[in-house]
């Protein structure tokens, strides 16, 4: 890119941003240039550490507050008043006039970006009063109009609510309403839908697109999700390690990526529909970046590991409820119906995916199986033995045979213990080995199996990247030769390229050790790649259960269809059909005595069960 | 993305680099010097600082080699009394804090980790403890057990464990539902091991800070209680006691109270520096 096009709203030229550290300045963004045209959407894509978020902060000079420094380059912006401002050199007053007023920003976490002690109405009107100089009453009227505009129902009453009384999707709409309150010329959205469920994400993306059309706002969309990029962007900038590696119109990036990194990134993205026609999960070779070049690893392999003769684990009518409110006399008035009468089997060597959105009860099922909580009713049988009939020693033994991998590899390792200790802990706990030398050898062996090096055992968790930490968690889970691993959103927090590697590792381990997985996730694209069978949960009950191919190619339940339709697909020619996707997920909290209607299941094909949808039990 | 590699320097080099911090050097020198002097006080001043030289009453400091830090109204050597007095002060300061930390930490761990009945009993107990006026408690205590050094320490432990228990409990509460604790539970680690290996190492930071602050507090507390006749025999020199004795001469003979005060200050400074350093030292994430 050379000179800025005359009509660009924002032109960033040779931008370099540094952060001082003890080991000298760290360059987060290096020599970056891009343009945003009025009314267009530019997506900045990259994985963690690529500098995409720093770029978005630098445009508003918010890096100043994070101790960052713009070392060189210019950020030319055309304000409403005419002329051109270089935001990289502008004074504090100029910046304040631009922030929020001309360029607005929305962040990833809608909960933390709203002040919990003020009502929604107060917070939106504050921004309006501040930037437009109107009276409080006028501002409140304007706030209501804005809430209507972002398609929030019942806006009048919403103004007096507090942030915690709203769902995540509603909060993000409020954030958008606030950002749009001054009719900015440019909106910067930093991963605005990453923390939301897919169906809610689809709705939010749709709202942003419609508002953009109506108001002619230009948008910079920061994301790691290639599916979201194709949904939103006109142009794309791909960043890798602080530098722009490729830029161009969205179609060109997706159809003919030139840089090896872009190719690797696109190859790693799980695509819904890529397994159509395949009865079994399959491993694919991966393209990984090594320095500036790419290398292909792994082999293509059909995952024919399942043995359907006898179930390893049987869950029968599992029910879990939590009492949350009582009267003064201790009578329960409200309960969370987290899991209601859920039944399924897992067979040796099989991967069963438990899919659902937040509040569906999928994690509660996993926790009940792992004995992290006591179910209210139902039975769990492992190798034919009922959990309830087991002795304390047998239950402890079960904690060896079943291992749990948590979502967040940052949080599930003790920060004060060396990695070697963490991996050895299950071995020590169950007294599998006592000889220190033997344990050390075993730890080294496990590290090797998950693709790490033996000397890593002497380091602390914070010295590793997210993907490496998840490998450590997997090594720990493998340490006492389990038969079943419960993976609770275990790859959701990882970058796509790392995610693909971890998924391959899990599948490879399954083949080598005949492991069974209960794969708990909300990500349909990953489910399609790894699972033999799929169970879809909605509001604590299973609405559809069957072989993966049947569920994905012939979904019968309306919720399964909606879930599949909401997944953004990294293909610029296929956009989400938004007609299907409306409404929020209802709350699983019910008054005592108000039992939810139980679904009746029918077998529509061999092994493919679907909940019967009656008028009363219909899901949106 | 390729993996992030961190150079693993030699262990000895890391140690050396981390010991080179100013905090550690200053803290260690002050603390070691103070404790060393106090331990050796019997050898340096065999008379225990009690020798009176009435002809040299209220000698100002830095004037004679016989009394480098001057003398008090009874002609006793200030330097000798400061060094000897450290025995009582440091014993009270360290032992009372150590005892209270042990009791409070155990209580806080149990209350925070098990919640439920244990939490309720222990915390109500703590509330009662906090509600009782300190002086009233002290008077009752000495009335029953009599005033001596060990009773004083015991009393301070009883009065102060609550602080540590509450701080510890708050840390434990924020930790007990963290994922790494849950994951330890998920593979069957027993409670005691979870408490010792996972909770305690992540929770003691605030307790460490509170500890170093309370050592100073308790050195002064000993003097107030002694002054009220509720502490140690007032004839035995202690820093707090000297401070109290010297207050009426502050206008005319500042050295009588300033030097014991300086001793307290340097001890506390040393301990605080060491405490800060220790907290960072034990936290693996702060290692450069």
Interface residues (C-beta under 8 A of the other chain):
Chain A: X22 X47 X49 X241 X288 X289 X290 X291 X370 X372 X396 X399 X400 X403 X404 X406 X407 X408 X411 X412 X413 X414 X415 X416 X417 X421 X425 X426 X429 X430 X455 X458 X459 X460 X462 X463 X464 X465 X467 X468 X473 X476 X477 X480 X495 X497 X498
Chain B: X1 X2 X3 X4 X6 X8 X178 X179 X180 X182 X183 X184 X185 X186 X187 X188 X189 X190 X193 X197 X198 X201 X202 X282 X283 X284 X285 X287 X288
